[in-house]
Amino acid sequence: MQAIILAAGMGRRLGELTRNNTKCMLEVNGVRLIDRYLHILSSCHLSRVIIVVGYEARNLMDYIGHRYDDVLKIEYIHNDIYDKTNN
């Protein structure tokens, strides 16, 4: 089984909160949303997790880095038209 996380959108409705980062990089109660997603998915015995990136892709990819290598196989797909398709 696989999982896909759609993380390419700009999150315009969140205004200043997403000016320099994607929605999944926002913190709720001190934990980034992407960490919540990946932590939950790490217990699902997935063959891979695909993250669709676009807006501020490098920030997200740098943040995730190799921190989940021991529990998840993460692949990235870049959506070059994220600003038109909203993901």
Secondary structure, 3 states (H helix, E strand, C coil): CEEEEEECCCCHHHHHHHCCCCHHHCEECCEEHHHHHHHHHCCCCCCEEEEEECCCHHHHHHHHCCCCCCCCCEEEEECCCHHHHCC
